[in-house]
Amino acid sequence: MANHPLWSDDYWLLLMQLYQKKPVGVKSEYSHPVVELGIELHIPPKTLYEQMRVLEQHNTPSLQRLWDNYADNPRRLTRDVKRLRQMTGFGDSGLFYEGVEMAQPFERDYRPVDPQSDITPAMLVIILNLYFTLTPNTMVSETPEVLEMASTLGIKPEKIVNILDIYQTFDPILKRQPLDSSPLVDEAHRTWQSYYNQPEMLQDCADKLIEYFS
């Protein structure tokens, strides 16, 4: 069983509610609801995924009681989850988690790289993977792959193209003029350096991260 310092047995209710959502079963650690719950609780999605697998087995008396009380009573589950979220300080770093370092590395992947932008590091990884499937003359907003990616990520095609243009400036084959430093350019450069020589790792990471946007 996972042993995260912020884990509370109250959270089994939240996992039960996630588990019961259609399609019923353990949800991927990269899925939107698991990531969002992880951000809410400041607990890595991997930990929540592992705990959900433990919940599915319900081979302890306490977890069996949880199943007996809630598995066939969604109204009770909804009521008690709502009550849990109304607890004073729930999700409040200043109260509920006082004295605990709140920043979790995974959360950064889903937060904008710049307050003026809605682009996240996770998006940059996914778009970099797209970059290597296109040629420079197809990195335009009318390209079907760009339109599909924009729809998946919930952003305008022009933003996809802007990031593809940024990646072109890092590509040694193209020899584009470097751009001035900015939070977006700097984060894109870190993403490029992490993955451009590791296509299999990039593909695997992009395939996982895109689950959040599905």
ZIQUIUR-V277682 format. One record per residue. PSI is psi as a letter, one per 40 degrees, with the letter a starting at -180 (999 if undefined). OMEGA is omega in whole degrees, -180 to 180 (* if undefined). NEAR is the number of other C-alpha atoms within 12 Angstrom. Layout:
BEGIN
psi,omega,near
PSI,OMEGA,NEAR
PSI,OMEGA,NEAR
END
This chain:
BEGIN
psi,omega,near
h,180,19
i,-177,21
g,-180,15
i,-176,21
d,180,17
e,-178,28
h,175,23
i,180,22
d,175,21
d,-175,22
e,175,31
d,178,33
d,180,35
d,179,36
d,177,43
d,179,43
d,176,37
d,-179,38
d,-175,31
e,179,26
h,-179,19
h,-7,11
h,-176,11
h,177,16
a,179,21
h,-179,29
i,180,33
i,179,29
e,180,31
e,-180,33
i,-176,25
d,-177,22
d,180,28
d,178,36
d,-179,37
d,177,27
d,177,30
d,178,37
d,179,29
d,-176,27
e,-175,34
f,178,34
h,-177,36
h,178,33
d,178,34
d,178,27
d,179,31
d,178,43
d,-180,32
d,178,25
d,178,37
d,176,33
d,176,26
d,179,24
d,-178,36
d,-179,27
d,-177,20
f,-178,21
f,171,15
i,-179,14
d,-178,12
d,179,18
d,176,27
d,177,19
d,178,16
d,178,30
d,180,28
d,-176,17
d,-169,18
d,-172,26
d,-179,28
e,-179,15
g,-176,17
d,180,21
d,178,15
d,180,20
d,179,28
d,-180,23
d,-175,17
d,174,24
d,178,24
d,179,17
d,179,16
d,-178,21
e,179,22
e,178,14
i,179,15
h,177,14
e,-179,15
h,-180,24
e,-179,25
h,-176,20
d,-179,20
e,-176,14
c,-172,14
d,-177,23
f,-176,23
h,177,14
e,-180,12
h,177,16
h,-172,15
d,-174,26
h,176,19
h,-175,22
d,-176,17
d,-176,25
d,-179,26
d,-178,23
d,-173,30
e,178,29
i,179,24
i,-180,20
e,-176,26
h,178,19
d,-180,12
e,-175,12
i,174,18
e,180,22
h,-179,33
i,175,34
d,178,37
d,178,35
d,-179,42
d,177,44
d,-179,41
d,-179,40
d,175,46
d,177,46
d,175,37
d,-178,35
d,-175,37
e,175,27
e,-176,19
i,170,22
i,-176,20
d,-178,23
e,176,16
e,179,21
g,-179,32
i,-173,25
e,-179,26
e,-178,18
h,-177,22
d,-180,16
d,178,25
d,179,35
d,180,25
d,180,20
d,179,34
d,178,30
d,-180,20
d,-176,22
e,179,29
f,178,22
i,-179,25
i,178,22
d,-179,26
d,178,21
d,175,29
d,-179,39
d,179,32
d,180,28
d,175,42
d,177,40
d,177,31
d,180,35
d,179,43
d,-178,31
e,177,24
e,-173,27
h,-176,24
d,180,13
d,-174,11
d,178,16
f,177,12
i,178,15
h,179,14
i,177,19
i,175,21
i,180,12
h,175,12
i,179,17
d,-179,21
d,180,30
d,-178,30
d,179,24
d,177,29
d,179,37
d,177,30
d,179,21
d,178,33
d,-179,33
d,-179,19
d,-167,19
e,-167,27
d,178,26
e,-178,16
g,-174,17
d,-180,21
d,177,14
d,179,18
d,-179,29
d,-179,24
d,-179,17
d,180,28
d,179,30
d,179,24
d,-176,24
d,-177,33
e,176,35
d,-179,24
d,-175,29
e,-177,27
999,*,18
END
